[in-house]
Amino acid sequence: MSVLHFYVRGHQVLPLVGGATGAVGDPGGRTAERKLMSVHTINENKHKLAAQLEHLFSLGAARAAKYLEINLERLAPPKVLDNLAWTSNLTLLDFLRDIGKHAKVNVMISRDSVKSRLESSQGISFTEFSYQLLQAHDYLHLYTTHGCRLQVGGADQWGNIVAGIDLIKRRHGTQEGKEEEQSEPAYGFTVPLLTTPSGEKFGKSAGNAVWVNSEMTPVLDFYQYFVRQSDAAVGNLLRIFTFLPLDQIETIISRHEEDPGKRYAQRILAHETTSLIHGESLAHQAAAASRVLYESDIHSTSLSSFRNALKGDRRLVILPSNKLLTTPMVNLLVEGGLVKSKNQADTLAKQGGLQLNGSKESNPRRVLQMDDFVNGEFAIIRKGNEHLILGLEN
């Protein structure tokens, strides 16, 4: 978000994907050595990241234009770069002479990411120990070839960013022991890592990560992730993840506090963040699907919205009528993964734990009829907080 703010205010941004550094692994925030990824995985990841970044800046600028005075046509397109491009041909001798020569081992050891590992039983490999030099070299390259003077990263990247600034100073500020005037200094800018109100870090290791890739986090789940945020967190998240003016956010929070149960602030947060990442059309469709699934507003959406909000998700099953209208419901439940067995479906139905379109279903062995489908398009079967949406294929 920080880089996006720079971008919409007219700065040239250089989003960087780690084709080279991804092959090494950053020791920061790790208590043990990372498992090296295959070349295939690294290539696949970086291509997906590059596409996501371009998509994000495009949608982000459009979202920002709703609240800021921005001339979108005058914004310089982001240059998404891959550090493998300038690292792959770097020989070991070049690395030692041109980069290693300017790096002080005592300083490298003092970095928090390295120090904590050295003091542990796990230790640190030379591979991960050298990571900070690769990132420093990235900054030097971007500074030299693109005129990049500011590197932005999370607070955990401070040591790596400083290593880059130091390398730039040594390479461009010193020549044969003589200090020369450096007219274009390099800077670092870090932002705090996002945490919950209790101080827990967001991320894969904490098990609370949310992904911008809709294949990993469907749009509906992305939207719901923000709807479910606590009252204590929502104000801060509105300030971080939206372009809403601060005075408008204060008004939103005040209205929310009048009746927190309506989750007014969370719904605005969910709409803004989903619009930012997936576009406003999908945000509206995710909201409509949410009303159907979680608020029993059964007629407020269409199968098309479910298709988009749950693209590729196993909870959405689209089948032709000759399949849906002839197969016992219990078979569909097992095939769709909502229940493990037909007996479990029978037991749930007897206990009142199975619903069809918001009403208790007592006979899961029956075949669905056309009038079971909302608007002639879909039927929703629910078990607790789990759903299976059955859609009629056109």
NUGUKOL-433433 format. One record per residue (C-alpha): residue number from 1; residue in one letter; x, y, z. Coordinates in steps of 0.5 Angstrom, whole numbers, padded with zeros to 4 digits. Example, Ala and Ser with C-alpha at 12.3 -4.5 7.8 and 13.67 -1.06 7.14 Angstrom:
BEGIN
     i   aa       x       y       z
     1    a    0025   -0009    0016
     2    s    0027   -0002    0014
END
This chain:
BEGIN
     i   aa       x       y       z
     1    m    0000    0000    0000
     2    s    0006    0005    0001
     3    v    0009    0004   -0006
     4    l    0002    0005   -0008
     5    h    0001    0011   -0005
     6    f    0008    0014   -0008
     7    y    0005    0011   -0015
     8    v   -0001    0015   -0015
     9    r    0002    0021   -0013
    10    g    0006    0021   -0019
    11    h    0013    0017   -0017
    12    q    0016    0012   -0022
    13    v    0015    0005   -0018
    14    l    0020   -0001   -0019
    15    p    0016   -0007   -0016
    16    l    0022   -0012   -0015
    17    v    0020   -0020   -0016
    18    g    0026   -0025   -0013
    19    g    0028   -0029   -0019
    20    a    0035   -0029   -0016
    21    t    0033   -0028   -0008
    22    g    0028   -0033   -0008
    23    a    0033   -0038   -0010
    24    v    0037   -0036   -0004
    25    g    0032   -0035    0002
    26    d    0031   -0029    0007
    27    p    0033   -0031    0014
    28    g    0029   -0026    0017
    29    g    0023   -0028    0022
    30    r    0026   -0035    0021
    31    t    0028   -0040    0027
    32    a    0031   -0045    0022
    33    e    0033   -0046    0015
    34    r    0028   -0045    0009
    35    k    0027   -0051    0004
    36    l    0030   -0049   -0002
    37    m    0025   -0048   -0008
    38    s    0026   -0051   -0015
    39    v    0027   -0047   -0021
    40    h    0020   -0049   -0024
    41    t    0017   -0046   -0017
    42    i    0021   -0040   -0017
    43    n    0019   -0039   -0024
    44    e    0012   -0040   -0023
    45    n    0012   -0036   -0017
    46    k    0015   -0030   -0020
    47    h    0011   -0030   -0026
    48    k    0005   -0030   -0022
    49    l    0007   -0024   -0018
    50    a    0009   -0020   -0024
    51    a    0002   -0021   -0026
    52    q   -0001   -0019   -0020
    53    l    0003   -0013   -0019
    54    e    0001   -0010   -0025
    55    h   -0006   -0012   -0024
    56    l   -0006   -0009   -0017
    57    f   -0003   -0002   -0019
    58    s   -0008   -0002   -0025
    59    l   -0014   -0003   -0020
    60    g   -0011    0001   -0014
    61    a   -0010    0007   -0018
    62    a   -0017    0007   -0021
    63    r   -0019    0006   -0013
    64    a   -0015    0012   -0011
    65    a   -0018    0016   -0017
    66    k   -0025    0016   -0013
    67    y   -0022    0020   -0007
    68    l   -0016    0023   -0010
    69    e   -0015    0028   -0015
    70    i   -0011    0024   -0020
    71    n   -0010    0024   -0027
    72    l   -0009    0017   -0029
    73    e   -0006    0018   -0036
    74    r    0000    0022   -0033
    75    l    0002    0016   -0029
    76    a    0008    0013   -0031
    77    p    0007    0005   -0031
    78    p    0010    0001   -0026
    79    k    0016   -0003   -0028
    80    v    0016   -0010   -0025
    81    l    0023   -0012   -0025
    82    d    0026   -0019   -0024
    83    n    0033   -0019   -0020
    84    l    0035   -0025   -0024
    85    a    0036   -0021   -0030
    86    w    0042   -0018   -0027
    87    t    0044   -0023   -0022
    88    s    0045   -0029   -0027
    89    n    0051   -0027   -0030
    90    l    0054   -0024   -0024
    91    t    0061   -0029   -0023
    92    l    0063   -0031   -0016
    93    l    0069   -0027   -0017
    94    d    0065   -0021   -0019
    95    f    0061   -0022   -0013
    96    l    0067   -0022   -0008
    97    r    0071   -0016   -0012
    98    d    0065   -0011   -0013
    99    i    0060   -0013   -0007
   100    g    0064   -0017   -0002
   101    k    0070   -0012   -0002
   102    h    0065   -0007    0001
   103    a    0061   -0011    0006
   104    k    0064   -0012    0013
   105    v    0063   -0018    0016
   106    n    0062   -0015    0023
   107    v    0056   -0011    0021
   108    m    0053   -0017    0017
   109    i    0053   -0021    0023
   110    s    0050   -0016    0028
   111    r    0044   -0016    0023
   112    d    0038   -0018    0027
   113    s    0036   -0023    0022
   114    v    0043   -0026    0023
   115    k    0045   -0025    0030
   116    s    0039   -0029    0032
   117    r    0040   -0035    0028
   118    l    0048   -0035    0030
   119    e    0045   -0035    0037
   120    s    0041   -0041    0036
   121    s    0042   -0049    0036
   122    q    0040   -0048    0028
   123    g    0046   -0043    0026
   124    i    0045   -0040    0019
   125    s    0048   -0043    0012
   126    f    0053   -0038    0008
   127    t    0047   -0038    0003
   128    e    0042   -0035    0008
   129    f    0048   -0031    0011
   130    s    0049   -0028    0004
   131    y    0042   -0026    0002
   132    q    0043   -0019    0005
   133    l    0049   -0018    0000
   134    l    0044   -0020   -0006
   135    q    0039   -0015   -0004
   136    a    0044   -0010   -0003
   137    h    0046   -0011   -0010
   138    d    0039   -0010   -0012
   139    y    0039   -0003   -0009
   140    l    0046   -0002   -0012
   141    h    0043   -0004   -0019
   142    l    0037    0000   -0019
   143    y    0040    0006   -0016
   144    t    0045    0006   -0022
   145    t    0041    0004   -0028
   146    h    0034    0007   -0026
   147    g    0036    0012   -0021
   148    c    0032    0009   -0016
   149    r    0033    0013   -0009
   150    l    0028    0010   -0004
   151    q    0027    0003   -0002
   152    v    0021    0001    0001
   153    g    0020   -0005    0005
   154    g    0017   -0008    0012
   155    a    0020   -0007    0018
   156    d    0024   -0014    0018
   157    q    0027   -0011    0012
   158    w    0031   -0006    0015
   159    g    0038   -0009    0016
   160    n    0037   -0011    0008
   161    i    0035   -0004    0006
   162    v    0041   -0001    0010
   163    a    0046   -0006    0007
   164    g    0044   -0003    0000
   165    i    0045    0004    0002
   166    d    0051    0003    0005
   167    l    0054   -0001   -0001
   168    i    0051    0005   -0005
   169    k    0055    0010   -0001
   170    r    0061    0006   -0001
   171    r    0061    0005   -0009
   172    h    0059    0012   -0011
   173    g    0061    0016   -0005
   174    t    0068    0013   -0005
   175    q    0074    0013   -0010
   176    e    0081    0010   -0008
   177    g    0080    0012   -0001
   178    k    0078    0019   -0003
   179    e    0071    0022   -0001
   180    e    0067    0025   -0007
   181    e    0061    0029   -0007
   182    q    0054    0024   -0007
   183    s    0049    0029   -0010
   184    e    0044    0023   -0010
   185    p    0043    0020   -0004
   186    a    0040    0013   -0003
   187    y    0034    0012    0003
   188    g    0030    0007    0006
   189    f    0023    0007    0008
   190    t    0020    0001    0012
   191    v    0013    0000    0015
   192    p    0011   -0004    0021
   193    l    0009   -0011    0020
   194    l    0001   -0012    0020
   195    t   -0001   -0015    0027
   196    t   -0008   -0017    0030
   197    p   -0010   -0012    0036
   198    s   -0007   -0018    0041
   199    g    0000   -0017    0037
   200    e    0000   -0023    0033
   201    k    0003   -0023    0026
   202    f   -0001   -0024    0020
   203    g    0002   -0029    0015
   204    k    0003   -0036    0013
   205    s    0006   -0038    0019
   206    a    0001   -0035    0024
   207    g   -0004   -0039    0020
   208    n   -0008   -0032    0018
   209    a   -0006   -0031    0011
   210    v   -0010   -0028    0006
   211    w   -0008   -0028   -0001
   212    v   -0009   -0024   -0007
   213    n   -0009   -0029   -0012
   214    s   -0017   -0032   -0012
   215    e   -0014   -0039   -0014
   216    m   -0012   -0039   -0006
   217    t   -0017   -0034   -0003
   218    p   -0023   -0034   -0007
   219    v   -0026   -0027   -0008
   220    l   -0032   -0029   -0003
   221    d   -0027   -0031    0002
   222    f   -0023   -0025    0001
   223    y   -0029   -0021    0002
   224    q   -0031   -0025    0008
   225    y   -0024   -0024    0011
   226    f   -0025   -0017    0012
   227    v   -0032   -0017    0014
   228    r   -0030   -0022    0020
   229    q   -0025   -0017    0023
   230    s   -0026   -0014    0030
   231    d   -0028   -0008    0032
   232    a   -0022   -0006    0035
   233    a   -0018   -0007    0029
   234    v   -0023   -0004    0023
   235    g   -0021    0003    0024
   236    n   -0013    0002    0023
   237    l   -0015   -0003    0017
   238    l   -0019    0002    0014
   239    r   -0013    0007    0015
   240    i   -0008    0002    0012
   241    f   -0012   -0001    0006
   242    t   -0016    0004    0003
   243    f   -0016    0011    0000
   244    l   -0022    0014    0004
   245    p   -0020    0021    0007
   246    l   -0019    0020    0015
   247    d   -0025    0025    0017
   248    q   -0029    0020    0013
   249    i   -0026    0014    0016
   250    e   -0028    0018    0023
   251    t   -0035    0019    0021
   252    i   -0035    0011    0019
   253    i   -0033    0009    0026
   254    s   -0037    0014    0029
   255    r   -0043    0011    0026
   256    h   -0041    0004    0027
   257    e   -0040    0005    0034
   258    e   -0048    0006    0034
   259    d   -0049   -0001    0033
   260    p   -0043   -0005    0032
   261    g   -0047   -0011    0031
   262    k   -0049   -0009    0024
   263    r   -0041   -0009    0022
   264    y   -0042   -0003    0018
   265    a   -0035   -0001    0018
   266    q   -0033   -0008    0017
   267    r   -0037   -0008    0011
   268    i   -0034   -0002    0008
   269    l   -0027   -0004    0009
   270    a   -0029   -0011    0006
   271    h   -0032   -0007    0000
   272    e   -0026   -0002   -0001
   273    t   -0020   -0008    0000
   274    t   -0024   -0013   -0005
   275    s   -0025   -0007   -0010
   276    l   -0018   -0005   -0009
   277    i   -0015   -0012   -0011
   278    h   -0021   -0015   -0015
   279    g   -0025   -0009   -0018
   280    e   -0031   -0006   -0016
   281    s   -0036   -0011   -0020
   282    l   -0033   -0017   -0016
   283    a   -0033   -0013   -0009
   284    h   -0041   -0012   -0011
   285    q   -0042   -0020   -0013
   286    a   -0038   -0022   -0007
   287    a   -0043   -0018   -0002
   288    a   -0049   -0021   -0006
   289    a   -0046   -0028   -0005
   290    s   -0045   -0026    0003
   291    r   -0052   -0024    0004
   292    v   -0054   -0030    0001
   293    l   -0050   -0035    0005
   294    y   -0049   -0031    0011
   295    e   -0055   -0027    0012
   296    s   -0061   -0031    0009
   297    d   -0062   -0026    0004
   298    i   -0063   -0032   -0001
   299    h   -0066   -0028   -0007
   300    s   -0061   -0022   -0007
   301    t   -0056   -0025   -0012
   302    s   -0055   -0030   -0018
   303    l   -0051   -0036   -0020
   304    s   -0047   -0031   -0024
   305    s   -0044   -0028   -0018
   306    f   -0043   -0034   -0015
   307    r   -0039   -0036   -0021
   308    n   -0034   -0030   -0020
   309    a   -0034   -0030   -0012
   310    l   -0032   -0037   -0012
   311    k   -0029   -0039   -0018
   312    g   -0025   -0045   -0018
   313    d   -0028   -0047   -0011
   314    r   -0030   -0054   -0009
   315    r   -0036   -0051   -0005
   316    l   -0039   -0049   -0012
   317    v   -0042   -0055   -0017
   318    i   -0045   -0053   -0023
   319    l   -0048   -0059   -0027
   320    p   -0053   -0060   -0032
   321    s   -0060   -0061   -0031
   322    n   -0060   -0068   -0033
   323    k   -0055   -0069   -0027
   324    l   -0058   -0065   -0022
   325    l   -0065   -0067   -0023
   326    t   -0064   -0074   -0023
   327    t   -0059   -0075   -0018
   328    p   -0061   -0076   -0010
   329    m   -0059   -0070   -0006
   330    v   -0055   -0074   -0001
   331    n   -0050   -0077   -0007
   332    l   -0049   -0069   -0009
   333    l   -0047   -0068   -0002
   334    v   -0042   -0073   -0001
   335    e   -0039   -0072   -0008
   336    g   -0039   -0064   -0006
   337    g   -0035   -0066    0000
   338    l   -0040   -0063    0005
   339    v   -0041   -0069    0008
   340    k   -0037   -0076    0009
   341    s   -0042   -0081    0008
   342    k   -0049   -0082    0006
   343    n   -0051   -0084    0013
   344    q   -0048   -0078    0016
   345    a   -0053   -0074    0012
   346    d   -0058   -0078    0014
   347    t   -0056   -0076    0022
   348    l   -0055   -0069    0020
   349    a   -0062   -0069    0017
   350    k   -0065   -0072    0023
   351    q   -0062   -0067    0028
   352    g   -0064   -0061    0024
   353    g   -0057   -0060    0022
   354    l   -0058   -0060    0014
   355    q   -0061   -0054    0011
   356    l   -0064   -0053    0004
   357    n   -0064   -0045    0002
   358    g   -0065   -0043    0009
   359    s   -0070   -0048    0011
   360    k   -0069   -0055    0015
   361    e   -0068   -0061    0010
   362    s   -0071   -0068    0013
   363    n   -0070   -0072    0007
   364    p   -0063   -0072    0004
   365    r   -0065   -0078    0000
   366    r   -0070   -0075   -0005
   367    v   -0068   -0072   -0012
   368    l   -0068   -0064   -0012
   369    q   -0074   -0061   -0016
   370    m   -0074   -0055   -0021
   371    d   -0077   -0051   -0015
   372    d   -0072   -0052   -0011
   373    f   -0067   -0048   -0015
   374    v   -0067   -0040   -0013
   375    n   -0069   -0036   -0019
   376    g   -0069   -0043   -0023
   377    e   -0061   -0042   -0022
   378    f   -0058   -0045   -0016
   379    a   -0060   -0048   -0009
   380    i   -0056   -0048   -0003
   381    i   -0055   -0053    0002
   382    r   -0052   -0052    0009
   383    k   -0049   -0056    0014
   384    g   -0047   -0051    0020
   385    n   -0042   -0046    0017
   386    e   -0041   -0050    0011
   387    h   -0044   -0049    0005
   388    l   -0045   -0053   -0002
   389    i   -0048   -0049   -0008
   390    l   -0051   -0053   -0013
   391    g   -0052   -0049   -0020
   392    l   -0056   -0051   -0026
   393    e   -0051   -0051   -0032
   394    n   -0054   -0047   -0038
END
